[in-house]
Amino acid sequence: MKNLLICFAVAFVAIAFTSSNTMAQGKGNSLRHVVLFKFKDTSSAEDVKKVVEAFEELPKKIKQIKAFEWGTNNSPEGLNQGLTHAFILTFNSEKDRDDYLVHPDHKVFGGIVGPHLDGVTVVDFWVEK
């Protein structure tokens, strides 16, 4: 009897986890692609402005991007490790995100930003509500 209860408990947890995972990727939820840049000291304010403007153009060129936001670090904690600019892109699916990553306009942007980067961090996550 004890073994049967343990089996039911394990099955319940497995089903609950699978359902939760499926819901996170289901319709109506969003996949966020967070990109953080640290620019080289040699990059001028004008260089950084051109990078930001080029990034802002991507949603007009790549239909898979559902939303785009950006801003500069404003944390008083001093833990940004030199990362100054944050960009958040929203996608409806992992496929949309993957299509964006190989899109020719994204590749062109990589050529614009690349010479100015001293560091980059990228984190993708499904929004939990």
N, C-alpha and C positions, 0 to 999 in steps of 0.2 A: 504494500500500500504506500509506504514511504517513497519507494522508487517511482511509483506512478505519479505521486504528487510532484516530485522533483522534475519528472519528464514534462508534466503539464506546465510547471513554472518556467522551465527553460523554453518550451514552445511559445508560451505567452510573451516572454521577453523578446524572443526572436521575431515574432509577428509584430509586436509593438514597435520594435526598432525599424523593421522593414517598412511599416506603414509611415512612420515618422520620416524616414529617409525619402520615401516616395513623395510624401506631401511637400517636403522642402523643395523638391524639384518639379512639383506639379504646376499646373496652370494657375496663374494669378500671383505667383511668387516671383521674386526678382533675383537675378544673379548679379552681384556687385563685383566690379573689377577696380580695385584701388591701386593707383600708381603714385608713388612718392619719388620726387626727384631731388637730388643734391647736385647743384651746378658747380662747375669748375670756377675757381677764383678768377681765372683769366677770361671768363665769359662776362661780357658787359651787360648792363641793364637792357640795352637794345637787343642783344643776342637772346636774352631770356624772354623778352617781349615777343620776339619772332617765334620762339618755340611755343609759347602759350597760344599765340594767334594760330599757329599751324595746328595745334592740338584742338583748338576750338572749332576748326573747320571740319574735322573728321566726322562729326555727326551728320553734317550736310552731305557727305560723300559716301558714308557707309551706313546703309539702311538698318543693319543689325543693332546699331547703338540706339537704345530706346530713351536714354536720358544721359546727360553729361553735366557735371558740376566740377568746379575747381576753386581753389583758394590757397592762400599762403599760411604758413605756420603762425599760430597765435597762442601757442601754449606757454604758460609761465613756468613750466616744470623743467625746461632745459634738457629734455630727453629725446629731442628730435634727431640727434646724431648728424646734424648738418642738412637733413632733409628739409627743404624750404617750401616746396610746392606739392600740393595734393590734388589729384584728379580722380574723380569717381565716375565710372561709366556703368550703365545699367543695361543688362541683356535679359531676354526672356528665356534663354536656354544656353546650355553649354555649347551646343552646335553654333548658335549665333556668336558666342564669344570666340569660339575656335575659327569661325569664318572671318571674323574681324582681325584676328591675329595674323592671318596669312593674306589679308586683303592688300592689293597693290598700293592703295593710298596709305595704309598703315606702314607699309614698308618704306614709302617715300618719307613719311614722318620720322621714321627711325633714322634716316639719313640726315634729317634736319636736326634732331635732338642729340644724336650720338656724339658729335664732336664737343658738345657742351656739358656732358654728364660726368660727374665725379662719383655718382652713386645712384642706384635706383632700387626700389623695393616694390614688389607687386604682391598683392594678396587678393584672392578671389573667394567669395563666400556667397552662399544662399542666405537670403534674408530670413530670419526667424521672427515670426510675429506672435 
